[in-house]
Amino acid sequence: MLVKELWRAFFFVCSLQFWRMALLWTFSILFSYYQLFKASLSQSQLFKPLIPENCPLFSYKLVSYPRCSPFTSSFRPVCVVTGATSGLGLAAAFELSKEGYVVVIVGRSQQLLLETIRKIKDQNEDAHLKAFQVDLSSIESVIKFKMSLQQWLLDSELHCSIQILINNAGILATSSRVTADGYDQMIGTNYIGAFALTKLLLPLLKSSPVSSNIVNVTSFTHRVVTDMQVDEGTVSGKRFLRSIRYPFADIYEYSKLCLILFSYELHRQLCLMGKSHQICVTLADPGVVQTNLMREVPRVLSWLAFCVLKRLRLLKSPECGVDSIIDAALAPLGTSRAYFFGGKGRTINPSAVSQNAKLARELWESTNNLLSITPLGAEGNDW
């Protein structure tokens, strides 16, 4: 078994995808921290006199937002967290349970959901939790979840609405797999599932008596993508499935970029509906966090990567990495489009490609067309 694992690691190292991850992803995370550094430096009273006025290198101003909560004595707010059975999702569910939210945890494994409830209850006896088994790569499963959630809210003493939706679920698959709907599984889980879930839960977000928040958990890896196609073949991942070797790193980057473009276009659509004052759409980038995301990468390589990142002080635990997600979830009204990174309520700019409004509209249309031929099409257009 050891020899087999070493051979697998050797062939993995020889692939272009490995070096894309090792070099370009490292550069991307360093660039994100550079944005924080230059903004902090430009605002420091100590260094401000040394920086020329209107210097482009230090022109970005660091913007940070305080946390606030819609919790009131009249009702108990509800938060939905996907991918909540481990890592960042588990940490987010725990933190929000401490804030007084009823936390709906969403995951693929019933056993892991039960373990998650136990773990949170062990640390917070007063936590109010509800678990739903959902496969976000399946449109049918997402629709069933929406119906079950709505029925549970009606049957409970809770207000029939949700205040926070955190689209956190994500995978890094190193081999090609296809969903029941015919999509690449990584794109289906990381992006299409989040798109479909948000669309279905939007009426519950709209009906909230206080402001609500949609948080899409993205990644610094989106910065690597410099050119993007948004036709249905690419959005579904079918174009990638035709490749001789599965370009898993490219697809992961692409799925995270799609989440950002989707967030910006959703904000625009809410503005057209006159709902932007009621629903915020924010982005959270946790940075490099030690989770089981790398479980399909050879163990010796993931261990080595974590060791190097720890030495560089770039690696965080889920308990620390979740800060940007909680910052985004509890951001005050009027923070739509903010890209939270680095904790302490701080925000930075995502890549230029991710802020392309035309690309965002085209992606929106392609994804809607793609989903129109699935069971979601029968649900109507709730945008």
C-alpha positions as CSV (number, residue, x, y, z in Angstrom):
1,M,0.0,0.0,0.0
2,L,2.9,2.4,0.8
3,V,4.6,1.7,-2.6
4,K,1.2,2.2,-4.3
5,E,0.7,5.5,-2.6
6,L,4.2,6.7,-3.4
7,W,3.8,5.8,-7.1
8,R,0.4,7.7,-7.1
9,A,2.2,10.7,-5.5
10,F,5.0,10.5,-8.1
11,F,2.6,10.6,-11.1
12,F,0.6,13.4,-9.4
13,V,3.7,15.5,-9.1
14,C,4.5,14.9,-12.8
15,S,1.2,16.5,-13.8
16,L,0.6,20.1,-14.9
17,Q,-2.3,20.3,-12.5
18,F,0.0,19.8,-9.5
19,W,2.3,22.6,-10.5
20,R,-0.6,24.8,-11.3
21,M,-1.8,24.3,-7.7
22,A,1.7,24.5,-6.2
23,L,2.8,27.7,-8.0
24,L,-0.2,29.7,-9.2
25,W,-2.4,29.0,-6.1
26,T,0.5,30.0,-3.8
27,F,0.9,33.2,-5.8
28,S,-2.8,33.9,-5.6
29,I,-3.0,33.7,-1.8
30,L,0.1,35.8,-1.4
31,F,-1.4,38.5,-3.7
32,S,-4.5,38.5,-1.5
33,Y,-2.4,39.1,1.6
34,Y,-0.5,41.8,-0.3
35,Q,-3.7,43.7,-0.8
36,L,-4.3,43.6,2.9
37,F,-0.7,44.7,3.6
38,K,-0.6,47.6,1.2
39,A,-4.0,48.9,2.4
40,S,-2.9,48.7,6.0
41,L,0.4,50.4,5.2
42,S,-1.3,53.3,3.3
43,Q,-3.6,53.9,6.2
44,S,-0.9,53.7,8.9
45,Q,-0.2,57.0,10.5
46,L,3.5,56.0,10.8
47,F,4.0,55.3,7.0
48,K,1.4,57.7,5.5
49,P,3.9,60.7,5.3
50,L,6.3,58.5,3.3
51,I,3.8,57.5,0.6
52,P,3.3,60.0,-2.3
53,E,-0.2,61.2,-2.8
54,N,-2.4,59.3,-5.3
55,C,0.3,56.6,-5.6
56,P,-1.4,53.7,-7.5
57,L,0.6,51.2,-5.6
58,F,-1.1,52.2,-2.3
59,S,-4.4,53.6,-3.7
60,Y,-6.6,50.8,-2.3
61,K,-8.3,51.8,1.0
62,L,-8.9,49.0,3.6
63,V,-12.6,48.7,4.3
64,S,-13.8,46.7,7.2
65,Y,-17.3,46.2,8.5
66,P,-18.6,45.5,12.0
67,R,-20.7,42.4,12.8
68,C,-24.3,42.8,13.5
69,S,-27.2,40.4,14.1
70,P,-30.9,40.5,13.1
71,F,-31.7,38.7,16.4
72,T,-34.7,40.2,18.2
73,S,-37.0,39.2,21.0
74,S,-39.9,38.8,18.6
75,F,-38.5,35.9,16.6
76,R,-35.5,33.6,16.4
77,P,-33.6,33.9,13.1
78,V,-32.8,30.9,10.9
79,C,-29.5,30.2,9.1
80,V,-28.8,27.6,6.5
81,V,-25.3,26.3,6.1
82,T,-24.3,23.8,3.4
83,G,-21.3,21.5,3.7
84,A,-21.8,21.8,7.5
85,T,-20.5,18.4,8.6
86,S,-16.9,19.2,8.7
87,G,-14.3,22.0,8.3
88,L,-15.5,25.5,7.7
89,G,-19.1,24.6,7.5
90,L,-19.0,22.9,10.9
91,A,-17.1,25.9,12.4
92,A,-19.7,28.4,10.9
93,A,-22.6,26.4,12.2
94,F,-21.1,26.4,15.7
95,E,-20.3,30.1,15.7
96,L,-23.8,31.0,14.5
97,S,-25.5,28.8,17.0
98,K,-23.7,30.8,19.7
99,E,-25.2,34.0,18.2
100,G,-28.6,32.6,18.9
101,Y,-29.5,31.4,15.4
102,V,-31.5,28.2,14.6
103,V,-28.9,26.6,12.4
104,V,-30.0,24.3,9.6
105,I,-27.1,22.1,8.8
106,V,-27.0,20.5,5.3
107,G,-24.8,17.6,4.3
108,R,-24.6,14.4,2.2
109,S,-24.2,11.9,5.0
110,Q,-26.9,11.2,7.6
111,Q,-24.3,9.7,10.0
112,L,-22.0,12.8,9.7
113,L,-25.0,15.1,10.2
114,L,-25.8,13.3,13.5
115,E,-22.2,13.5,14.6
116,T,-22.2,17.2,13.7
117,I,-25.2,17.9,16.0
118,R,-23.5,16.0,18.8
119,K,-20.2,17.9,18.4
120,I,-22.0,21.3,18.4
121,K,-24.2,20.3,21.3
122,D,-21.1,19.2,23.3
123,Q,-19.8,22.7,23.1
124,N,-23.1,24.6,23.1
125,E,-25.9,22.9,25.0
126,D,-28.3,25.7,24.0
127,A,-27.7,25.3,20.3
128,H,-30.9,25.0,18.2
129,L,-30.1,22.7,15.2
130,K,-31.9,20.9,12.4
131,A,-30.2,18.6,10.0
132,F,-31.2,17.8,6.4
133,Q,-29.5,15.2,4.1
134,V,-29.0,16.8,0.7
135,D,-26.8,16.1,-2.3
136,L,-26.1,19.5,-3.8
137,S,-24.9,18.0,-7.0
138,S,-28.4,16.7,-7.6
139,I,-31.1,19.2,-8.6
140,E,-33.8,16.8,-7.5
141,S,-32.2,16.5,-4.0
142,V,-32.1,20.3,-3.8
143,I,-35.7,20.7,-4.7
144,K,-36.7,18.1,-2.1
145,F,-34.7,20.0,0.5
146,K,-36.5,23.2,-0.3
147,M,-39.9,21.5,0.2
148,S,-38.8,19.8,3.4
149,L,-37.4,23.0,4.8
150,Q,-40.5,25.0,4.0
151,Q,-42.7,22.3,5.6
152,W,-40.5,22.2,8.7
153,L,-40.7,26.0,9.1
154,L,-44.5,25.8,8.8
155,D,-44.8,23.0,11.4
156,S,-42.5,24.7,13.9
157,E,-43.1,27.9,15.9
158,L,-40.5,29.7,13.8
159,H,-41.2,32.5,11.3
160,C,-41.5,31.0,7.8
161,S,-38.4,32.6,6.5
162,I,-34.6,32.4,6.7
163,Q,-32.2,35.2,7.5
164,I,-28.8,33.8,6.3
165,L,-27.9,31.3,3.6
166,I,-24.3,30.2,3.5
167,N,-23.3,28.4,0.3
168,N,-20.2,26.7,1.7
169,A,-20.3,23.2,0.3
170,G,-17.5,22.4,-2.1
171,I,-15.2,19.6,-3.3
172,L,-11.9,19.2,-5.1
173,A,-12.3,16.1,-7.2
174,T,-9.1,14.8,-8.9
175,S,-10.9,12.4,-11.2
176,S,-13.8,12.9,-13.6
177,R,-17.3,12.2,-12.3
178,V,-20.7,13.0,-13.7
179,T,-23.9,14.0,-11.7
180,A,-27.3,12.5,-12.3
181,D,-28.1,15.7,-14.3
182,G,-25.1,15.2,-16.6
183,Y,-22.9,17.9,-15.1
184,D,-19.3,17.6,-14.0
185,Q,-19.6,16.8,-10.3
186,M,-17.2,19.5,-9.1
187,I,-19.0,22.3,-11.0
188,G,-22.3,20.7,-10.0
189,T,-21.5,20.8,-6.3
190,N,-19.4,24.0,-6.1
191,Y,-21.5,26.3,-8.4
192,I,-24.6,24.9,-10.0
193,G,-25.9,23.5,-6.6
194,A,-25.4,26.9,-4.9
195,F,-27.1,28.7,-7.8
196,A,-30.1,26.3,-7.7
197,L,-30.4,26.4,-3.9
198,T,-30.3,30.2,-3.8
199,K,-32.9,30.4,-6.5
200,L,-35.2,28.0,-4.6
201,L,-34.7,29.6,-1.2
202,L,-35.0,33.2,-2.4
203,P,-38.7,33.5,-1.5
204,L,-37.9,32.5,2.1
205,L,-35.1,35.1,2.2
206,K,-37.5,37.8,0.8
207,S,-40.2,37.0,3.4
208,S,-37.8,37.7,6.3
209,P,-39.1,40.5,8.6
210,V,-35.5,41.7,8.9
211,S,-32.7,42.0,6.4
212,S,-31.3,38.7,5.1
213,N,-27.9,37.7,3.8
214,I,-26.6,35.3,1.1
215,V,-23.0,34.3,1.6
216,N,-21.1,32.6,-1.2
217,V,-17.9,31.0,0.0
218,T,-15.3,31.4,-2.8
219,S,-11.5,31.1,-3.0
220,F,-8.4,33.0,-3.8
221,T,-7.8,30.4,-6.6
222,H,-10.3,32.3,-8.8
223,R,-7.5,34.8,-9.5
224,V,-5.7,32.2,-11.7
225,V,-8.5,32.3,-14.3
226,T,-7.7,35.1,-16.9
227,D,-10.0,34.0,-19.7
228,M,-13.4,32.5,-19.4
229,Q,-16.2,31.0,-21.5
230,V,-19.7,30.9,-20.2
231,D,-21.5,28.7,-22.8
232,E,-23.7,25.9,-21.5
233,G,-21.0,23.3,-22.4
234,T,-18.5,25.0,-20.1
235,V,-21.0,25.9,-17.3
236,S,-22.1,22.3,-17.1
237,G,-18.5,21.1,-17.2
238,K,-19.1,18.9,-20.3
239,R,-16.3,20.6,-22.2
240,F,-13.8,19.7,-19.5
241,L,-15.0,16.0,-19.5
242,R,-13.7,15.8,-23.1
243,S,-10.1,16.5,-22.0
244,I,-7.6,13.6,-22.1
245,R,-6.5,14.3,-18.5
246,Y,-9.1,15.7,-16.1
247,P,-8.1,19.4,-15.5
248,F,-9.3,19.4,-11.9
249,A,-7.4,22.5,-10.8
250,D,-8.8,24.5,-13.7
251,I,-12.3,23.4,-12.9
252,Y,-12.0,24.2,-9.2
253,E,-10.8,27.7,-10.0
254,Y,-13.5,28.1,-12.6
255,S,-16.2,27.0,-10.2
256,K,-15.1,29.6,-7.6
257,L,-14.9,32.4,-10.2
258,C,-18.5,31.5,-11.2
259,L,-19.7,31.9,-7.6
260,I,-18.3,35.5,-7.6
261,L,-19.8,36.4,-11.0
262,F,-23.1,34.9,-9.8
263,S,-23.1,36.9,-6.6
264,Y,-22.6,40.2,-8.5
265,E,-25.3,39.5,-11.0
266,L,-27.7,38.3,-8.2
267,H,-27.1,41.7,-6.5
268,R,-27.9,43.5,-9.8
269,Q,-31.1,41.4,-10.2
270,L,-32.2,42.2,-6.7
271,C,-31.6,45.9,-7.4
272,L,-33.9,45.6,-10.4
273,M,-36.6,44.0,-8.2
274,G,-36.1,46.7,-5.6
275,K,-35.0,44.1,-3.0
276,S,-31.4,45.2,-2.6
277,H,-32.3,47.1,0.6
278,Q,-33.6,43.8,2.0
279,I,-31.1,41.1,0.9
280,C,-27.4,41.4,0.9
281,V,-25.2,39.2,-1.3
282,T,-21.7,38.9,0.1
283,L,-18.6,36.8,-0.6
284,A,-16.2,35.1,1.8
285,D,-12.7,33.9,1.1
286,P,-11.3,31.9,4.1
287,G,-7.8,31.7,2.6
288,V,-5.8,28.4,3.1
289,V,-7.6,26.3,5.7
290,Q,-6.7,22.8,6.9
291,T,-9.8,20.9,6.0
292,N,-10.5,17.6,4.2
293,L,-10.9,19.4,0.9
294,M,-7.6,17.9,-0.2
295,R,-8.7,14.3,0.6
296,E,-8.4,13.1,-3.0
297,V,-4.8,14.4,-3.3
298,P,-2.1,11.8,-2.4
299,R,-1.8,12.0,1.4
300,V,2.0,12.5,1.4
301,L,1.6,15.5,-0.9
302,S,-1.3,17.1,1.1
303,W,0.7,16.6,4.3
304,L,3.8,18.2,2.7
305,A,1.7,21.1,1.4
306,F,0.3,21.7,4.8
307,C,3.7,21.7,6.4
308,V,5.1,24.2,3.9
309,L,2.0,26.5,4.3
310,K,2.3,26.3,8.0
311,R,5.9,27.4,7.9
312,L,4.9,30.3,5.7
313,R,2.2,31.1,8.3
314,L,-0.5,30.9,5.6
315,L,-2.3,27.9,7.0
316,K,-5.3,28.4,9.3
317,S,-7.4,26.1,11.3
318,P,-11.2,26.0,10.5
319,E,-11.8,27.9,13.8
320,C,-9.7,30.8,12.5
321,G,-10.5,30.5,8.8
322,V,-14.2,30.8,9.5
323,D,-13.8,34.4,10.6
324,S,-14.3,35.8,7.1
325,I,-17.5,33.7,6.6
326,I,-19.0,35.0,9.9
327,D,-17.9,38.5,9.0
328,A,-19.9,38.2,5.7
329,A,-22.9,36.4,7.4
330,L,-23.2,39.1,10.0
331,A,-22.3,42.1,7.8
332,P,-24.6,45.1,8.1
333,L,-27.1,46.0,5.4
334,G,-25.6,47.8,2.5
335,T,-22.5,45.6,2.2
336,S,-23.6,43.7,-1.0
337,R,-20.7,42.7,-3.3
338,A,-18.2,43.0,-0.5
339,Y,-15.4,40.4,-0.7
340,F,-14.4,39.4,2.9
341,F,-10.9,38.2,3.5
342,G,-8.5,38.1,6.4
343,G,-10.9,38.3,9.3
344,K,-11.7,41.4,11.4
345,G,-14.4,42.4,9.0
346,R,-11.8,43.3,6.3
347,T,-12.5,43.3,2.6
348,I,-10.3,43.3,-0.5
349,N,-10.8,43.3,-4.3
350,P,-11.3,40.1,-6.2
351,S,-9.8,39.7,-9.7
352,A,-10.7,42.0,-12.6
353,V,-12.3,39.1,-14.5
354,S,-14.7,38.4,-11.6
355,Q,-15.9,42.0,-11.8
356,N,-16.8,41.8,-15.5
357,A,-20.5,42.7,-15.5
358,K,-21.1,41.5,-19.1
359,L,-19.5,38.1,-18.2
360,A,-21.7,37.9,-15.1
361,R,-24.9,38.5,-17.2
362,E,-23.9,35.9,-19.7
363,L,-23.1,33.3,-17.0
364,W,-26.5,34.0,-15.4
365,E,-28.3,33.4,-18.7
366,S,-26.3,30.3,-19.5
367,T,-27.0,28.8,-16.1
368,N,-30.7,29.6,-16.2
369,N,-30.9,28.0,-19.7
370,L,-29.1,24.9,-18.4
371,L,-31.4,24.5,-15.4
372,S,-34.6,25.2,-17.4
373,I,-34.5,21.6,-18.8
374,T,-34.1,20.1,-15.3
375,P,-36.9,19.6,-12.7
376,L,-35.9,23.1,-11.4
377,G,-37.5,24.5,-14.6
378,A,-40.9,23.4,-13.4
379,E,-40.4,25.5,-10.2
380,G,-40.7,28.7,-12.3
381,N,-38.5,31.7,-12.3
382,D,-38.3,33.2,-8.8
383,W,-35.5,35.6,-9.6
